[in-house]
């Protein structure tokens, strides 16, 4: 499988996982001029911008370690655009989460890191 197919499959798994945890998925693969965010979800009062990272081994570290400063900044820019264009407000409580997915012996493990990082300009 190519990376795009694997990414799409793991994002679908992440959406299912979020729903099983009581969150509601608003959008997946949200794209705008500023870029793309994997999942936008509602978890209680929070509007969550979720980055999904997958690893099938730990040779390059834990999945969540791949969400570097550049990626965080990118997600924050997309969130600004989404809030302005879709919500018409910046008063909504926002959270930036990461769902780290790993696989060992065909068993998937999910780790939902809530509030993984703060807003970055």
Backbone as JSON, one array per atom type, in Angstrom:
{
  "sequence": "XXXXXXXXXXXXXXXXXXXXXXXXXXXXXXXXXXXXXXXXXXXXXXXXXXXXXXXXXXXXXXXXXXXXXXXXXXXXXXXXXXXXXXXXXXXXXXXXXXXXXXXXXXXXXXXXXXXXXXXXX",
  "N": [[0.84, -1.19, 0.0], [0.39, 2.29, -0.68], [1.58, 5.42, 0.8], [-0.48, 7.33, 0.92], [-2.85, 5.82, 0.83], [-2.55, 4.27, 3.16], [-2.52, 6.36, 5.02], [-5.13, 7.4, 4.68], [-6.63, 5.18, 5.51], [-5.82, 4.92, 8.21], [-6.69, 7.35, 9.22], [-9.44, 7.03, 8.96], [-9.79, 4.95, 10.82], [-9.08, 6.39, 13.1], [-11.18, 8.23, 13.21], [-13.32, 6.5, 13.77], [-12.45, 5.6, 16.24], [-12.51, 8.0, 17.76], [-15.28, 8.49, 17.76], [-16.11, 6.25, 19.22], [-15.21, 6.98, 21.67], [-16.88, 8.97, 22.44], [-16.75, 11.41, 21.15], [-17.75, 13.68, 18.53], [-17.36, 13.59, 15.09], [-16.73, 16.19, 12.98], [-15.53, 16.91, 10.58], [-13.36, 15.37, 8.22], [-10.1, 15.31, 6.85], [-10.02, 18.11, 6.29], [-9.65, 20.76, 4.12], [-8.14, 23.82, 3.12], [-7.07, 27.02, 1.88], [-4.9, 27.54, 3.52], [-3.97, 25.06, 4.19], [-4.22, 21.69, 5.41], [-6.06, 19.73, 7.76], [-6.24, 16.78, 9.66], [-8.53, 15.76, 11.17], [-11.5, 17.29, 12.35], [-13.19, 17.69, 15.27], [-15.79, 17.44, 17.78], [-15.53, 17.5, 21.19], [-17.09, 17.3, 23.99], [-17.28, 20.52, 25.22], [-15.3, 21.43, 23.62], [-13.86, 22.33, 20.49], [-12.05, 20.38, 18.48], [-8.97, 20.12, 16.86], [-7.46, 17.72, 15.16], [-4.57, 15.85, 14.73], [-3.46, 13.01, 13.05], [-1.26, 10.38, 13.54], [0.68, 7.66, 12.44], [2.46, 4.67, 13.05], [4.15, 1.72, 12.13], [6.24, 0.58, 13.3], [8.78, 1.34, 15.75], [11.1, 2.48, 14.89], [11.63, 5.08, 14.05], [10.81, 6.48, 16.24], [8.11, 7.35, 18.53], [4.72, 7.67, 17.3], [3.48, 10.21, 17.81], [5.63, 11.9, 18.09], [6.25, 12.85, 15.63], [4.85, 15.11, 15.15], [5.91, 17.96, 14.71], [7.24, 21.32, 15.38], [6.82, 22.86, 13.06], [4.65, 21.51, 11.86], [2.73, 21.83, 13.85], [2.37, 24.62, 13.84], [1.3, 24.89, 11.3], [-1.16, 23.49, 11.56], [-2.42, 25.18, 13.38], [-2.74, 27.51, 11.84], [-4.59, 26.6, 9.94], [-6.7, 26.08, 11.67], [-7.35, 28.67, 12.51], [-8.38, 29.77, 10.12], [-10.58, 28.05, 9.73], [-12.15, 28.61, 12.02], [-12.77, 31.3, 11.6], [-14.07, 31.27, 9.07], [-16.08, 29.27, 9.2], [-17.24, 29.3, 11.78], [-17.48, 31.9, 12.48], [-16.47, 33.14, 14.69], [-14.09, 33.56, 17.36], [-14.39, 32.77, 19.87], [-14.89, 30.22, 20.69], [-14.12, 27.36, 22.62], [-11.07, 25.86, 21.94], [-9.1, 23.03, 21.11], [-6.03, 21.33, 20.59], [-5.26, 18.28, 19.42], [-3.66, 15.02, 19.3], [-3.79, 11.94, 17.69], [-2.25, 9.04, 18.16], [-1.36, 6.25, 16.43], [-0.46, 2.92, 16.51], [0.83, -0.21, 15.32], [1.08, -3.61, 15.99], [1.73, -6.9, 15.32], [-0.62, -7.05, 13.77], [-2.46, -5.79, 15.43], [-4.04, -2.91, 16.38], [-3.15, -0.04, 18.22], [-4.35, 2.69, 20.03], [-3.72, 6.03, 20.97], [-4.93, 8.76, 22.43], [-4.04, 11.92, 22.61], [-4.92, 14.47, 24.34], [-5.11, 17.98, 24.13], [-2.51, 18.29, 23.1], [-0.76, 20.23, 22.22], [-0.29, 23.78, 22.48], [-1.81, 26.75, 21.05], [0.01, 28.14, 18.35], [1.57, 30.86, 16.87]],
  "CA": [[0.0, 0.0, 0.0], [1.15, 3.53, -0.66], [1.39, 6.24, 2.01], [-1.79, 8.0, 0.9], [-3.86, 4.81, 1.19], [-2.35, 3.97, 4.58], [-2.97, 7.54, 5.76], [-6.6, 7.43, 4.64], [-7.15, 4.09, 6.35], [-5.6, 5.21, 9.63], [-7.58, 8.46, 9.59], [-10.76, 6.43, 9.15], [-9.74, 4.26, 12.11], [-9.07, 7.42, 14.13], [-12.55, 8.75, 13.31], [-14.1, 5.48, 14.48], [-12.0, 5.62, 17.63], [-13.06, 9.21, 18.39], [-16.72, 8.26, 17.98], [-16.26, 5.27, 20.3], [-14.85, 7.68, 22.91], [-17.91, 9.95, 22.71], [-16.58, 12.64, 20.37], [-18.44, 13.67, 17.24], [-16.49, 14.04, 14.01], [-17.35, 17.22, 12.14], [-14.92, 16.86, 9.26], [-12.06, 14.71, 8.1], [-9.33, 15.86, 5.74], [-10.47, 19.47, 6.0], [-8.65, 21.48, 3.34], [-8.37, 25.21, 2.78], [-5.89, 27.65, 1.3], [-3.81, 27.47, 4.49], [-3.49, 23.68, 4.3], [-5.13, 20.59, 5.71], [-6.0, 19.11, 9.08], [-6.79, 15.42, 9.5], [-9.89, 15.61, 11.71], [-12.07, 18.31, 13.23], [-14.19, 16.97, 16.07], [-16.32, 18.09, 18.97], [-15.39, 16.68, 22.39], [-17.68, 18.14, 25.02], [-17.38, 21.92, 24.8], [-14.14, 21.76, 22.79], [-13.69, 22.06, 19.07], [-10.72, 19.78, 18.45], [-8.25, 19.95, 15.6], [-6.76, 16.48, 15.49], [-3.57, 15.31, 13.81], [-3.34, 11.56, 13.19], [0.06, 9.87, 13.17], [0.7, 6.2, 12.47], [3.74, 3.96, 12.91], [4.04, 0.26, 12.26], [7.37, 0.21, 14.16], [9.28, 2.5, 16.48], [12.44, 2.8, 14.4], [11.74, 6.53, 13.99], [10.2, 7.04, 17.43], [6.66, 7.25, 18.74], [3.99, 8.41, 16.26], [3.21, 11.6, 18.18], [6.86, 12.68, 17.98], [6.33, 13.39, 14.27], [4.13, 16.39, 15.09], [6.93, 18.93, 15.08], [6.83, 22.72, 15.47], [6.31, 23.3, 11.75], [3.33, 20.91, 11.69], [1.84, 22.48, 14.82], [2.08, 25.95, 13.31], [0.44, 24.65, 10.14], [-2.49, 23.13, 12.07], [-2.98, 26.39, 14.0], [-3.18, 28.39, 10.74], [-5.82, 26.02, 9.4], [-7.75, 26.27, 12.68], [-7.76, 30.08, 12.42], [-9.23, 29.93, 8.94], [-11.83, 27.33, 9.98], [-12.93, 29.36, 13.01], [-13.25, 32.53, 10.99], [-14.97, 31.04, 7.94], [-17.21, 28.39, 9.52], [-17.87, 29.6, 13.07], [-17.61, 33.36, 12.57], [-16.11, 33.54, 16.05], [-12.89, 32.98, 17.95], [-14.72, 32.56, 21.28], [-15.17, 28.81, 20.91], [-12.96, 26.69, 23.2], [-10.37, 25.05, 20.95], [-8.04, 22.15, 21.62], [-5.22, 20.69, 19.56], [-5.03, 16.91, 19.86], [-2.97, 14.08, 18.42], [-4.11, 10.53, 17.88], [-1.1, 8.23, 17.77], [-1.79, 4.88, 16.15], [0.64, 2.0, 16.23], [0.36, -1.56, 15.0], [2.01, -4.7, 16.26], [1.07, -8.19, 15.09], [-1.95, -6.74, 13.24], [-3.32, -5.23, 16.46], [-3.87, -1.46, 16.42], [-3.21, 0.62, 19.52], [-4.67, 4.11, 19.89], [-3.4, 6.9, 22.1], [-5.51, 10.07, 22.18], [-3.34, 12.91, 23.42], [-5.74, 15.68, 24.36], [-4.34, 19.2, 24.4], [-1.13, 17.91, 22.81], [0.03, 21.45, 22.11], [-1.01, 25.04, 22.56], [-1.83, 27.55, 19.82], [1.29, 28.72, 17.96], [1.41, 31.83, 15.76]],
  "C": [[0.88, 1.25, 0.0], [0.79, 4.36, 0.56], [0.02, 6.9, 2.06], [-2.9, 7.04, 1.31], [-3.77, 4.47, 2.67], [-2.86, 5.13, 5.42], [-4.48, 7.64, 5.81], [-7.22, 6.37, 5.53], [-6.98, 4.4, 7.83], [-6.45, 6.39, 10.1], [-9.01, 7.97, 9.78], [-10.84, 5.68, 10.48], [-9.78, 5.26, 13.26], [-10.46, 8.02, 14.31], [-13.44, 7.78, 14.08], [-13.75, 5.48, 15.97], [-12.58, 6.83, 18.37], [-14.55, 9.03, 18.71], [-16.94, 7.29, 19.14], [-15.95, 5.88, 21.66], [-15.82, 8.81, 23.24], [-17.77, 11.27, 21.98], [-17.41, 12.54, 19.09], [-17.51, 14.29, 16.19], [-17.26, 15.01, 13.13], [-16.84, 17.12, 10.72], [-13.65, 16.04, 9.31], [-11.41, 15.21, 6.81], [-9.84, 17.24, 5.32], [-9.34, 20.22, 5.3], [-9.11, 22.91, 3.08], [-7.07, 25.76, 2.19], [-4.67, 27.52, 2.22], [-3.24, 26.06, 4.65], [-4.59, 22.71, 4.66], [-4.94, 20.15, 7.15], [-6.75, 17.78, 8.97], [-8.24, 15.31, 9.95], [-10.26, 16.86, 12.51], [-13.22, 17.62, 13.95], [-14.66, 17.83, 17.23], [-16.2, 17.09, 20.11], [-15.86, 17.51, 23.56], [-17.82, 19.56, 24.5], [-16.28, 22.3, 23.81], [-14.33, 21.41, 21.32], [-12.24, 21.61, 18.92], [-10.19, 19.67, 17.03], [-7.26, 18.83, 15.86], [-5.81, 16.08, 14.36], [-3.43, 13.82, 14.09], [-1.96, 11.14, 12.7], [0.08, 8.37, 13.4], [2.13, 5.7, 12.32], [3.48, 2.47, 13.0], [5.27, -0.31, 12.97], [7.9, 1.49, 14.8], [10.7, 2.9, 16.07], [12.67, 4.32, 14.36], [11.05, 7.22, 15.17], [8.7, 6.8, 17.49], [5.93, 8.06, 17.66], [3.82, 9.89, 16.57], [4.45, 12.49, 18.08], [7.02, 13.31, 16.59], [5.57, 14.71, 14.12], [5.08, 17.47, 15.62], [6.38, 20.36, 15.08], [6.23, 23.23, 14.17], [4.89, 22.78, 11.53], [2.32, 21.55, 12.64], [1.42, 23.86, 14.33], [1.09, 25.86, 12.15], [-1.0, 24.36, 10.59], [-3.17, 24.36, 12.68], [-3.47, 27.37, 12.94], [-4.48, 27.9, 10.15], [-6.96, 26.24, 10.39], [-8.26, 27.72, 12.67], [-8.73, 30.3, 11.28], [-10.58, 29.27, 9.18], [-12.72, 28.13, 10.94], [-13.53, 30.62, 12.39], [-14.31, 32.25, 9.92], [-16.22, 30.23, 8.31], [-17.96, 28.8, 10.79], [-18.14, 31.09, 13.26], [-17.26, 33.89, 13.96], [-14.8, 32.88, 16.46], [-13.13, 32.69, 19.44], [-15.04, 31.11, 21.63], [-13.93, 28.17, 21.55], [-12.36, 25.69, 22.21], [-9.29, 24.22, 21.63], [-7.33, 21.52, 20.43], [-4.77, 19.33, 20.08], [-4.22, 16.14, 18.84], [-3.51, 12.69, 18.74], [-2.94, 9.75, 17.29], [-1.58, 6.79, 17.61], [-0.55, 4.05, 15.85], [0.04, 0.61, 15.99], [1.46, -2.56, 15.29], [1.23, -6.0, 16.14], [-0.38, -8.0, 14.67], [-2.95, -6.29, 14.29], [-3.01, -3.73, 16.54], [-4.01, -0.96, 17.86], [-3.41, 2.1, 19.3], [-4.28, 4.85, 21.15], [-3.89, 8.3, 21.73], [-4.86, 11.06, 23.14], [-4.12, 14.21, 23.32], [-4.86, 16.85, 24.77], [-2.84, 18.93, 24.21], [-0.2, 19.1, 22.67], [-0.88, 22.66, 22.17], [-0.98, 25.75, 21.2], [-0.46, 28.19, 19.59], [1.03, 29.67, 16.79], [2.4, 31.55, 14.66]]
}
